Amino acid sequence: MLIALRVWNHVPFSKRVPLSTAVWSADGELLRFTLASDDQYRLWTPLSEMPPALTQAFILKEDRWFYWHPGVNPVALVRGGVRTLRGSRQGGSTLTMQLARLVYRMNTKSPGGKLKQACAAIWLEARYSKRELLEAYLNLAPFGGNIQGAGAASRIYFGKAPSRLTPGEAITLAVIPQRPSVRAGHTIQAGLLRARLRLVGEWREEVALPGETGAEIPQLAPHFVDALLTQRSGRIDSTLDSGLQRLVERQTTRYIGQYGERGIRNASALLVDTRDMSVKAWLGSADYHEVAIDGQVNGVLAKRSPGSTLKPFIYGLALDQGVLHPRTILKDAPTSFGPFTPENFDGRFLGPLPAEEALIRSRNIPAVWVATQLKQPTLFEFLESAGVTRLKSEEHYGLALALGGGEVTMEELAGMYAMLANQGVLHRLRMTQDAKVDAGVRLLSPEAAFVTVDMLRRNPRPDEDGTIATRTRWPMAWKTGTSWGFRDAWTAGIVGPYVLVVWIGDFSGKSNASFIGADAAAPLFFRIADALNLARSKEQVPAFLPPAGVSRVAVCAASGDLPNAWCPSTVDTWYIPGKSPIRVSQLHRAVAVDARTGEAVCPPYAGPVLMEVYEFWPSDMLKLFREAGVPRRKPPVQACGADSEEPPRISSPLRSVSYTFRRSAPKEVISLEASSAADVRQVFWFDGAALIGKARVGEGALGWRPTADGAHLLRIIDDHGRSAERDVQVQFAP
């Protein structure tokens, strides 16, 4: 009969009571547990995870004959009844009887209630093994206030798992009064505990009492846990690494303490393992409990302007669409993009420079120009595909989106940088261990992603001093960002096998001149990165190898094009066959010069000639060189057809832009701007067949105000007869 009752299917004790939702780290640490539905802290812990000292202490105190009786100990009951009649009150309940009272919520103060309790205990003994009964009791026993079970009590009172309790701590838990009027650990209660420990001969001065240790409910990575608890309940096994979380918190706390006088009081950080997209550290604010910085705001999920941290994706798209390669020469010069006239952060212009350097040095004008060349997808369409939420229309942002005019979360930004590390495939971030790595969405080709990361890896860190390279084994590819008005400072990048994103700012949106990406966020980024490298130096870093579809090619260093016979120096760069723009350089050309007069001559030569090599820079580039104080030698004028066949390049008005003029503002004009070959002295602008005007090269732009709505065909012709055209859409408003 007993065997049949044991074999018969019955509900485990852990299913009979509501349990706290518990969030665990990937390395087995309890991050937090919540109140169960009955407002109790109850964390079910298997008996195998209870130390022998704890189980023995409970059996010694509560029921020495636990393994020998059938649920009721008649001798103990009689002894307890006699002593109660004499006024000393001693209970005779076995451990199983106490469990029955807890499970069935019995009132056992009356004789009838006691009899029901005894019967229930015998029934439980028939259904469950001694091991199951002991486990249930240790998980349901009250430990003061609304704390039930040794699992919860051990963590709240001693800040550790039951398996790590010392013998003294185990004894302390075993003798906590079961119906205290106040939480165990208060002064009176502590005195009672000491007295009872002395009575049983187990008191030692080194035994720590509940409440004297300062431990409370675990609360590691509170913002991360908050985010998880909005999605799930029950046991939650997260991907967070408690060691890395503490590393990020420790470095951030030290940094804030060091630079607080500059108004740097708050920071957020997110660390993601790119190998499986698991979140390893999540810092929502510098201090969750600090009201002055709105510490409970989750900065990882807050929408903020990303500044220049989006520029790598502009260049990645441009690589894929054949707009440029790393050594393509871009212009960093004052430029108007219709009504939008961006400036560089430092207020300076560097003139012509390679795309790679323009990205590393975060030049705004080249980035905006590259963004104007993107077709399918545009930067806006890329962000939509990357899962950036709550975007307004593309027209709302215009070209300002390239400079951080929109808003992203740290979570979204980390996902996009992880996409670069994962060869152009975007995967969702994983916060729990049971979340699978999704198939992902390809946003960039492997070749474009690789070249973009390679460019970012050439970005010198701000504290570069010759010793860093030997101290830091992991390669890093990183980018800073500063939002308009100095409201947000960012640094995001790839650190070995991880992606790290750091934000410095104020949740209120308050401006601070210290909130500069390179000055405020980058130092914290590298502190965390270096500490991470040191802590996990033995981890295997994924090999950074070029995909099969990318190759190296030598280009003329000055022009970024394939070198011709007169190019004086070359440099290697990455090249994506079938995509990268490639042509033979026409910058350096040999000119026949009369040896006596020094003037250019045409064949047949009447006397001795010298072949001299000149740089034939476009007019706008020559102007930049002059402004930079490094003028180039101007090539002589040739009339024998040996000059470049390069036509003018229209830079304003822009392609695919509709211009609106206000009738009430008659002085509004479109700036007509173009670059021309080095041999050009004058250009002519036409609206259809009508001459708008002529302009000498280097003397500024020509202003044009159309007279009618609709489509206009603008044409520019240089003084050598070479031309270019552009369609412009015009409309008038009041």
Residue pairs with C-beta under 8 A, 6 or more apart in sequence:
2 126
5 126
5 127
6 126
6 127
6 128
6 129
8 127
10 127
10 128
12 132
13 103
13 128
13 132
13 135
13 136
13 139
13 140
14 44
14 136
14 139
16 103
17 36
17 38
17 42
17 103
17 140
18 36
18 37
18 38
18 40
18 42
19 36
19 42
19 43
19 44
19 234
20 33
20 34
20 35
20 36
20 40
20 41
20 42
20 43
20 152
21 33
21 34
21 229
21 232
21 233
21 234
21 235
21 236
22 30
22 32
22 33
22 34
22 43
22 235
22 236
23 30
23 31
23 32
23 33
23 225
23 228
23 229
23 236
23 238
24 30
24 31
24 235
24 236
24 237
24 238
25 31
25 220
25 221
25 238
25 240
25 241
25 242
25 245
26 237
26 238
26 239
26 240
26 241
26 278
26 280
26 433
27 241
27 242
27 243
29 218
29 220
29 242
30 43
30 155
30 161
30 218
31 218
31 219
31 220
31 221
31 224
31 225
31 238
31 240
31 242
32 217
32 218
32 219
32 220
32 222
32 225
33 41
33 43
33 152
33 155
33 217
33 218
34 229
35 41
35 146
36 42
39 146
40 146
40 147
40 148
41 146
41 147
41 148
41 152
41 156
41 217
42 139
42 140
42 148
42 149
42 152
43 139
43 149
43 151
43 152
43 155
44 139
44 149
44 151
45 138
45 139
45 149
45 150
45 151
45 161
45 162
46 135
47 55
47 131
47 134
47 135
47 138
49 161
49 162
49 163
50 135
50 138
50 150
50 162
50 163
51 162
51 163
51 164
51 165
51 170
53 165
53 166
53 167
53 170
53 171
54 138
54 150
54 162
54 165
54 170
54 173
54 174
55 134
55 138
57 170
57 171
57 173
57 174
57 175
58 95
58 134
58 137
58 138
58 141
58 174
59 66
59 95
59 134
60 174
60 200
61 174
61 175
61 200
62 94
62 95
62 98
62 174
63 73
63 94
63 95
63 96
65 73
65 76
65 94
66 94
66 95
66 96
66 130
66 134
67 130
69 94
69 96
70 122
70 125
71 94
71 96
71 97
71 100
71 118
71 121
71 122
71 123
71 124
71 125
72 94
72 96
72 97
72 118
72 121
72 122
73 92
73 94
76 92
76 93
76 94
77 92
77 118
78 92
79 90
79 92
80 90
80 91
80 92
80 93
81 92
83 89
83 90
84 90
93 101
93 108
93 117
94 121
95 133
95 134
95 137
96 121
96 124
96 125
96 133
96 137
97 108
97 117
97 118
97 120
97 121
98 137
98 141
99 121
99 124
99 133
99 136
99 137
99 140
100 106
100 117
100 120
100 121
100 123
100 124
101 108
101 117
102 137
102 140
102 141
102 142
103 120
103 124
103 136
103 140
104 120
106 113
106 116
106 117
106 120
107 113
108 114
108 116
108 117
124 133
125 133
128 136
138 149
138 150
139 148
139 149
139 150
139 151
140 148
140 149
141 148
141 149
141 150
141 178
142 148
142 178
142 179
143 149
143 150
143 152
143 153
143 157
143 173
143 176
143 184
143 210
144 153
144 176
144 177
144 180
144 182
144 183
144 184
144 185
144 189
144 210
145 180
145 182
145 183
145 184
147 153
147 156
147 183
147 184
150 162
150 173
151 161
151 162
153 173
153 176
153 210
154 160
154 161
154 162
154 165
154 169
154 173
155 161
155 215
155 217
155 218
156 210
156 215
156 216
156 217
157 172
157 173
157 184
157 185
157 210
157 211
157 213
157 215
158 165
158 169
158 208
158 210
158 213
158 215
159 213
159 214
159 215
159 216
159 218
160 215
165 173
168 204
168 206
168 207
168 208
169 207
169 208
171 197
171 202
171 207
172 193
172 197
172 207
172 208
172 209
172 210
173 210
175 193
175 196
175 197
175 200
175 202
176 184
176 193
176 210
177 184
177 189
177 192
177 193
180 189
182 188
182 189
183 189
183 211
184 193
184 210
184 211
185 209
185 210
185 211
185 212
186 211
189 211
190 209
190 210
190 211
190 212
193 209
194 203
194 209
197 203
197 207
219 225
219 288
220 242
220 245
220 246
221 240
221 242
221 245
221 281
221 282
221 283
222 284
222 288
222 296
223 282
223 283
223 284
223 285
223 288
223 296
223 298
223 299
223 300
224 238
224 240
224 245
224 279
224 282
224 284
224 300
224 431
226 284
226 298
227 282
227 298
227 300
227 301
227 431
228 236
228 238
228 431
228 432
229 236
232 432
236 432
237 432
237 433
237 434
238 279
238 431
238 432
238 433
239 273
239 278
239 279
239 280
239 430
239 431
239 432
239 433
239 435
240 279
240 280
240 281
240 282
240 431
241 280
241 281
243 535
244 271
244 280
244 281
244 532
244 535
244 536
245 280
245 281
245 282
245 283
247 281
247 528
247 531
247 532
247 535
248 269
248 271
248 281
248 283
248 528
249 283
250 531
251 524
251 527
251 528
251 531
252 267
252 269
252 283
252 286
252 524
252 528
253 286
253 287
254 527
255 264
255 267
255 523
255 524
255 527
256 264
256 265
256 266
256 267
256 286
259 514
259 520
262 512
262 514
262 520
263 512
263 514
264 504
264 512
264 514
264 515
264 520
265 286
265 292
265 293
265 506
266 285
266 286
266 293
266 295
266 299
266 504
266 505
266 506
266 507
267 283
267 285
267 286
267 299
267 502
267 503
267 504
267 524
268 283
268 284
268 285
268 299
268 300
268 302
268 410
268 502
268 503
269 281
269 282
269 283
269 500
269 501
269 502
269 503
269 524
269 528
270 279
270 281
270 282
270 283
270 300
270 410
270 411
270 414
270 500
270 501
271 279
271 280
271 281
271 282
271 498
271 499
271 500
271 528
271 532
272 278
272 279
272 280
272 414
272 415
272 418
272 429
272 498
272 499
272 500
273 280
273 497
273 498
274 418
274 421
274 422
274 494
274 497
274 498
274 499
274 542
275 497
275 542
276 430
276 437
277 418
277 427
277 428
277 429
277 430
277 437
278 429
278 430
278 431
279 429
279 430
279 431
280 498
282 300
283 299
283 300
284 296
284 297
284 298
284 299
284 300
284 301
285 293
285 294
285 295
285 296
285 297
285 298
285 299
285 507
286 293
286 295
287 293
287 295
288 295
288 296
289 295
289 296
293 506
293 507
294 507
294 508
297 507
299 410
299 503
299 507
300 409
300 410
300 411
301 409
301 410
301 411
302 409
302 410
302 507
303 390
303 407
303 408
303 409
304 407
304 408
304 409
304 410
304 483
304 487
304 488
304 503
304 505
305 404
305 405
305 406
305 407
305 483
305 484
305 487
305 488
306 404
306 406
306 407
306 408
306 413
306 481
306 483
306 488
306 490
307 403
307 404
307 480
307 481
307 482
307 483
307 484
307 488
307 489
307 490
307 517
308 362
308 364
308 367
308 403
308 404
308 479
308 480
308 481
308 482
308 517
309 404
309 413
309 479
309 480
309 481
309 490
309 491
309 492
309 517
310 379
310 383
310 401
310 402
310 404
310 408
310 481
311 359
311 362
311 367
311 402
311 479
312 359
312 417
312 420
312 452
312 455
312 456
312 479
313 379
313 382
313 416
313 452
314 367
314 370
314 371
314 374
314 379
314 402
315 324
315 355
315 359
315 367
315 370
315 452
315 455
316 420
316 424
316 444
316 448
316 449
316 451
316 452
317 374
317 377
317 379
317 382
317 444
317 448
318 324
318 355
318 370
318 373
318 374
319 325
319 444
319 447
319 448
319 451
319 452
319 576
319 579
319 580
320 444
320 445
320 447
320 448
320 576
320 579
321 373
321 374
321 375
321 376
321 579
322 579
322 580
322 581
323 370
323 373
323 374
323 581
324 330
324 355
324 370
324 580
324 581
325 355
325 451
325 555
325 560
325 573
325 574
325 575
325 576
325 580
325 581
325 582
326 354
326 355
326 356
326 451
326 454
326 455
326 573
326 574
327 354
327 355
327 356
327 555
327 557
327 560
327 571
327 573
328 354
328 355
328 560
328 581
329 352
329 353
329 354
329 355
329 558
329 559
329 560
330 352
330 353
330 354
330 355
330 358
330 363
330 366
330 369
330 370
331 351
331 352
331 365
331 366
331 369
331 620
331 621
331 624
332 344
332 349
332 350
332 351
332 352
332 353
332 358
332 363
332 365
332 366
332 624
333 349
333 351
333 365
333 620
333 623
333 624
334 341
334 349
334 365
335 341
335 342
335 365
335 368
335 369
335 651
335 652
336 652
336 671
336 673
337 368
337 369
337 372
337 399
337 652
337 654
338 652
338 653
338 654
338 657
338 659
340 368
340 398
340 399
340 400
342 364
342 365
342 368
342 399
342 400
342 403
343 364
343 365
344 363
344 364
344 365
345 362
345 364
345 482
349 365
349 624
349 627
350 361
350 363
350 628
351 621
351 624
351 625
351 627
351 628
352 621
352 624
352 625
353 361
353 363
353 366
354 560
355 366
355 370
355 455
355 560
356 455
356 458
356 573
358 366
358 367
359 367
359 455
359 456
359 479
360 455
360 456
360 458
360 459
362 479
362 480
364 403
367 402
367 403
368 399
368 402
368 403
370 402
371 378
371 379
371 399
371 401
371 402
372 399
372 654
372 655
377 385
378 394
379 401
379 402
380 391
380 394
380 397
380 401
381 394
382 443
383 391
383 401
383 406
383 408
384 391
385 426
385 441
385 443
386 412
386 415
386 416
386 419
386 426
386 443
387 412
387 415
387 426
387 428
388 406
388 408
388 412
389 409
389 412
390 407
391 406
392 406
394 401
397 405
397 406
398 405
403 484
404 481
404 483
404 484
405 484
410 501
410 503
411 429
413 490
413 492
413 501
414 429
414 492
414 499
414 501
415 426
415 427
415 428
415 429
416 426
417 492
417 493
417 494
417 499
417 501
418 426
418 427
418 429
418 499
419 425
419 426
419 427
419 443
419 444
419 449
420 444
420 449
420 452
420 453
420 456
420 477
420 494
421 453
421 494
421 499
421 542
422 440
422 449
423 446
423 449
423 450
423 547
424 442
424 443
424 444
424 445
424 446
424 448
424 449
425 440
425 441
425 442
425 443
426 440
426 441
426 442
426 443
427 437
427 438
427 440
428 435
428 438
430 436
430 437
444 452
445 549
445 576
446 547
446 549
447 546
447 547
447 549
447 550
447 576
447 579
448 576
450 544
450 546
450 547
450 550
450 574
451 550
451 574
451 576
453 477
453 494
453 544
454 477
454 544
454 574
456 477
456 478
456 479
456 493
456 494
457 475
457 476
457 477
457 544
459 477
459 478
459 479
461 468
461 476
461 478
461 522
461 526
462 518
462 519
462 522
462 523
462 526
463 523
463 526
471 530
472 529
472 530
472 533
473 533
473 537
474 495
474 496
474 529
474 533
474 541
475 494
475 496
475 541
475 544
476 493
476 494
476 495
476 496
476 529
477 493
477 494
478 491
478 492
478 493
478 494
478 495
478 522
478 525
479 491
479 492
479 493
480 489
480 490
480 491
480 517
480 518
480 521
480 522
481 488
481 489
481 490
481 491
481 492
481 517
481 521
482 488
482 489
482 490
482 515
482 516
482 517
482 518
483 489
483 490
483 515
485 511
486 511
486 512
486 513
486 514
486 515
486 516
487 505
487 506
487 509
487 510
487 511
487 512
487 515
488 503
488 504
488 505
488 515
489 503
489 504
489 505
489 514
489 515
489 516
489 517
489 519
489 520
489 521
490 501
490 502
490 503
490 504
490 517
490 521
491 501
491 502
491 517
491 518
491 521
491 522
491 524
491 525
492 499
492 500
492 501
492 502
493 499
493 500
493 525
493 529
495 529
495 532
495 533
496 532
496 533
496 536
496 539
496 541
497 539
497 540
497 541
497 542
498 532
500 525
500 528
500 529
500 532
502 521
502 524
502 525
502 528
503 521
504 515
504 520
504 521
504 524
505 512
505 515
506 512
506 515
514 520
546 574
549 576
549 577
550 574
550 575
550 576
551 574
551 575
551 577
552 572
552 573
552 574
552 575
553 562
553 572
553 573
553 575
553 582
554 562
554 563
554 570
554 571
554 572
554 573
555 561
555 562
555 563
555 570
555 571
555 572
555 573
555 585
556 562
556 563
556 564
556 567
556 569
556 570
556 585
556 587
556 588
557 567
557 569
557 570
557 571
558 567
558 568
558 569
558 585
558 587
558 588
558 615
559 567
559 585
559 586
559 587
559 588
560 573
560 585
561 582
561 583
561 584
561 585
561 586
561 587
562 582
562 583
562 584
562 585
563 570
563 584
563 585
564 584
564 585
564 586
564 588
564 589
565 590
566 588
566 589
566 590
566 613
567 585
567 587
567 588
568 588
568 613
575 582
586 616
586 644
586 646
587 615
587 616
587 617
588 613
588 614
588 615
588 616
589 613
589 614
589 616
589 635
589 642
589 644
590 611
590 612
590 613
591 600
591 611
591 612
591 613
591 614
591 635
591 636
591 638
591 642
592 600
592 601
592 602
592 603
592 605
592 609
592 610
592 611
592 642
593 599
593 600
593 601
593 609
593 610
593 611
593 612
593 636
594 600
594 601
594 605
594 607
594 608
594 609
595 607
595 608
595 609
595 610
596 607
596 608
599 636
600 636
600 637
600 638
601 609
601 640
602 638
602 639
602 640
602 641
602 642
603 640
614 633
614 635
614 636
614 678
615 632
615 633
615 635
615 678
616 635
616 643
616 644
616 677
616 678
616 679
617 625
617 632
617 678
618 646
618 649
618 675
618 676
618 677
618 678
619 675
619 676
619 677
619 678
619 680
619 697
619 698
620 651
620 673
620 675
621 675
622 631
622 632
622 634
622 678
622 698
623 698
625 631
625 632
634 678
635 678
635 679
637 679
637 681
638 679
643 677
643 679
643 720
644 677
644 678
644 679
645 722
646 677
646 722
647 718
647 722
647 723
647 724
648 674
648 675
648 676
648 677
648 680
648 683
648 716
648 717
648 718
648 722
648 723
648 724
649 674
649 675
649 676
649 724
650 673
650 674
650 714
650 716
650 724
650 726
651 673
651 674
651 675
652 670
652 671
652 672
652 673
652 674
652 701
653 659
653 670
653 672
653 714
653 726
653 728
655 726
657 728
657 729
658 729
658 730
658 731
659 670
659 728
659 729
659 730
659 731
660 730
660 731
660 732
660 733
661 668
661 705
661 706
661 730
661 731
661 732
661 733
662 668
662 732
662 733
662 734
663 732
663 733
663 734
664 734
666 705
668 705
669 703
669 704
669 705
670 703
670 704
670 705
670 706
670 728
671 701
671 702
671 703
672 685
672 692
672 695
672 701
672 702
672 703
672 704
672 714
672 716
673 701
674 683
674 716
674 724
676 683
676 697
676 718
677 718
677 720
677 722
679 720
680 697
680 718
680 719
680 720
681 696
681 697
681 719
682 694
682 695
682 696
682 697
682 718
682 719
683 694
683 695
683 697
683 716
683 717
683 718
683 719
684 691
684 693
684 694
684 716
684 717
684 718
685 691
685 692
685 693
685 694
685 695
685 702
685 704
685 714
685 715
685 716
686 692
686 714
686 715
686 716
686 717
687 704
687 706
687 712
687 713
687 714
688 712
688 713
688 715
692 702
692 704
693 702
693 704
695 701
695 702
704 714
706 712
706 728
706 730
708 730
709 730
709 731
709 732
710 729
710 730
710 731
711 727
711 728
711 729
711 730
712 727
712 728
712 729
712 730
713 725
713 726
713 727
713 728
714 725
714 726
714 727
714 728
715 723
715 724
715 725
716 723
716 724
716 725
717 723
